Amino acid sequence: MQKLTNKEEEIMHILWRLEKAFVKDVLAEVKDEQPHYNTLSTIIRNLEEKGYVAHLAYGKTHQYYPIVAKEDYKKRFMTNAIENYFNNSYKNVVSFFAKEEKISADELREIIDLIEKSK
């Protein structure tokens, strides 16, 4: 799987949510700076070339749909982030969020409980 740009990832989130969409449908869902229709069409075709989406043809119009599941992408994204930014250490990930005050002691206890129950 090739890495996605920020804009490609944004478009993939829209396609995952919509499941099937024409370019105009995706354009209607873009929240921030809306790209030109042709630009968005190019981004989606790039996603197809990278193997993330496929399409159904209706004459000259294409309806796009994801062929990479969001869960599969999330696993790969998180694995890469942990390898590249946290020296492949989940302890470093958790301590990072604790230091940034993004995770509470209660949440950490819940995580410990989940780990102990899964053993």
C-alpha positions as semicolon CSV with decimal commas, in nm:
position;residue;x (nm);y (nm);z (nm)
1;M;0,000;0,000;0,000
2;Q;0,140;0,337;-0,101
3;K;0,133;0,622;0,148
4;L;-0,150;0,873;0,109
5;T;-0,121;1,250;0,106
6;N;-0,328;1,441;0,362
7;K;-0,584;1,533;0,096
8;E;-0,604;1,174;-0,032
9;E;-0,659;1,054;0,323
10;E;-0,935;1,312;0,371
11;I;-1,105;1,189;0,053
12;M;-1,070;0,825;0,164
13;H;-1,249;0,908;0,491
14;I;-1,535;1,051;0,286
15;L;-1,547;0,744;0,061
16;W;-1,540;0,509;0,361
17;R;-1,832;0,700;0,508
18;L;-2,034;0,715;0,183
19;E;-1,934;0,362;0,066
20;K;-2,007;0,452;-0,300
21;A;-1,998;0,800;-0,449
22;F;-1,967;1,005;-0,764
23;V;-1,711;1,289;-0,764
24;K;-1,992;1,543;-0,706
25;D;-2,103;1,350;-0,395
26;V;-1,750;1,356;-0,255
27;L;-1,716;1,727;-0,336
28;A;-2,033;1,800;-0,137
29;E;-1,875;1,632;0,168
30;V;-1,541;1,818;0,166
31;K;-1,549;2,037;0,476
32;D;-1,249;2,266;0,446
33;E;-1,111;2,420;0,132
34;Q;-1,314;2,273;-0,153
35;P;-1,100;2,171;-0,448
36;H;-1,210;2,230;-0,805
37;Y;-1,416;1,941;-0,944
38;N;-1,136;1,841;-1,186
39;T;-0,877;1,850;-0,907
40;L;-1,091;1,624;-0,691
41;S;-1,146;1,391;-0,985
42;T;-0,769;1,366;-1,029
43;I;-0,720;1,292;-0,657
44;I;-0,974;1,011;-0,674
45;R;-0,815;0,867;-0,989
46;N;-0,478;0,877;-0,805
47;L;-0,640;0,681;-0,521
48;E;-0,752;0,428;-0,780
49;E;-0,400;0,402;-0,925
50;K;-0,262;0,349;-0,572
51;G;-0,510;0,063;-0,523
52;Y;-0,737;0,224;-0,264
53;V;-1,053;0,267;-0,472
54;A;-1,221;0,118;-0,777
55;H;-1,512;0,237;-0,986
56;L;-1,829;0,133;-1,161
57;A;-1,877;0,300;-1,499
58;Y;-2,212;0,449;-1,597
59;G;-2,141;0,577;-1,945
60;K;-1,881;0,851;-1,900
61;T;-1,957;0,885;-1,529
62;H;-1,780;0,681;-1,263
63;Q;-1,904;0,584;-0,920
64;Y;-1,611;0,519;-0,686
65;Y;-1,591;0,289;-0,387
66;P;-1,313;0,193;-0,144
67;I;-1,140;-0,141;-0,190
68;V;-0,913;-0,097;0,112
69;A;-1,103;-0,126;0,439
70;K;-1,068;0,158;0,688
71;E;-0,956;-0,092;0,954
72;D;-0,677;-0,223;0,731
73;Y;-0,557;0,131;0,660
74;K;-0,575;0,221;1,030
75;K;-0,363;-0,081;1,127
76;R;-0,099;0,007;0,869
77;F;-0,104;0,376;0,963
78;M;-0,068;0,305;1,334
79;T;0,204;0,044;1,280
80;N;0,405;0,291;1,071
81;A;0,355;0,572;1,323
82;I;0,464;0,352;1,613
83;E;0,770;0,229;1,421
84;N;0,873;0,573;1,293
85;Y;0,795;0,798;1,590
86;F;0,801;0,573;1,897
87;N;1,088;0,330;1,827
88;N;0,837;0,046;1,787
89;S;0,740;0,080;2,154
90;Y;0,378;0,085;2,266
91;K;0,501;0,195;2,608
92;N;0,646;0,506;2,439
93;V;0,310;0,568;2,269
94;V;0,117;0,550;2,596
95;S;0,369;0,763;2,785
96;F;0,357;1,023;2,506
97;F;-0,020;1,057;2,545
98;A;0,011;1,061;2,925
99;K;0,270;1,343;2,910
100;E;0,052;1,536;2,665
101;E;-0,240;1,485;2,906
102;K;-0,440;1,317;2,631
103;I;-0,509;1,008;2,842
104;S;-0,625;0,991;3,204
105;A;-0,528;0,754;3,482
106;D;-0,880;0,606;3,467
107;E;-0,839;0,538;3,095
108;L;-0,502;0,375;3,162
109;R;-0,667;0,152;3,424
110;E;-0,934;0,057;3,167
111;I;-0,660;-0,034;2,919
112;I;-0,486;-0,249;3,181
113;D;-0,817;-0,422;3,254
114;L;-0,868;-0,491;2,882
115;I;-0,519;-0,637;2,855
116;E;-0,564;-0,858;3,163
117;K;-0,905;-0,982;3,043
118;S;-0,770;-1,074;2,700
119;K;-0,502;-1,303;2,850
